[in-house]
Amino acid sequence: MVHQYRNNGYNIVMDVNSGAVHVVDDVAYDVIAMYEKHDPQEIVSALERRGYSVKEIKEALAETERMKEEGSLFSEDIYEEYMDHFKSGQTVVKALCLHIAHDCNLACRYCFAGEGEYQGDRSLMSYEVGKQALDFLIQNSGNRRNLEVDFFGGEPLMNFRVVKDLVAYGREQEKLYNKKFRFTLTTNGVLLNDEVMEFVNREMGNVVLSIDGRPQVHDKMRPFRNGRGSYDFIIDKFKKLADSRDQKNYYVRGTFTHENLDFSEDVKHLADLGFEQISVEPVVSLPDEPYAIKEEDLPILKEEYDKLARLILDYRKKGKWFNFFHFMIDLSGGPCVAKRLSGCGSGTEYLAVTPWGDLYPCHQFVGEKDFLIGNVWDGVMNTKLRDEFKACNVYAKDKCRDCFARFYCSGGCAANSYKFHGSINDAYDIGCELERKRVECAIMIKAAEADEPDGTDASEQADYAGSPGSLTE
């Protein structure tokens, strides 16, 4: 499969199966578009009428043939058979999302967790349940040494004492079982203080700081329970924490909605405050909510991604660097094939743990009783459900088979698919449209950055030899 598009003055050709990306001139772009369905003479005749010379058309044809022969253009998909092998392999658990608090001190309007309660009672995880969860992870991780535990909520810092105790317990177990825990934390920042920051900087491999961008946008969607906005309460704490981590190993993470379609302005606001690791993502909500992203919003949002990509390039030329999470693409290798094809590993390698120890495929399924998969004492008991998630990959989804972005999004989010279609093997259509646009923008940024150092003209061909991933992890 080949995908071609033009963006910001670049002619970009993606060979989906090999992962190769080519930046080409106009004649090569048009030759490639006709190559599979027309013979050489038809291509020469058609493009000669468009004003190209016979010589340059034939040179582009020869170059296209060379790329095809070397496997970087019109390559075959060799990965579907690999997934059959992956599905039959042993399942190990690599990561847990610990719902350390089903409670929150904010009342975010778009919260999928129902203000932290997940459609249930307010509760905090006890040390005993958390300890058992870490034991479960160690016991079910096989030979995997590096393990991840995300402290999540609600608001995890409402149960900070247990967070600290569980990290201490995990560090003890590392020595006993030759494991290495990478702990992460997601927080709204209300309870951040110097003690918390010191602990986080010592123990947390990554921190997610929830902020939506401009004050008026943030305060409208992320108020306290009394309706007061939370921006002024958290912003200086977030800047202090980001600086204390040398602007690494964290993200300020926002959500944009139908009510702030100009989300590139929110990214710009955060970048201008000095944040270098930024993620602002579309809300996922059923269409009856006033803030839900609608199909008619898509043209506006796609232009916003183009605007943001150009902003990033402009800032970097001026020596001001920031990273946007959804534009992160590794064209030289990237994740292994299993990760490329099956995504986050929800329901198999990655599980969510409720405050009382129940296991769900991920945090977005918590509270959906049909997706209760086990508990931290007895392990995974609903093996049929686990196997359904293990079989969930880009080849199990009809919408993914003909999508050029499938090796970048890995089929999208199973929870979003279920939310909109009642099946984990479908896809959230609005999310797919936005993901395709993000991939195009991300690759354009790579092309522009490669073009910059030596001043190579954009019309000259450049190749980025990549692959959908290695066959090992």
Disulfide bonds with the S-S distance in Angstrom:
none
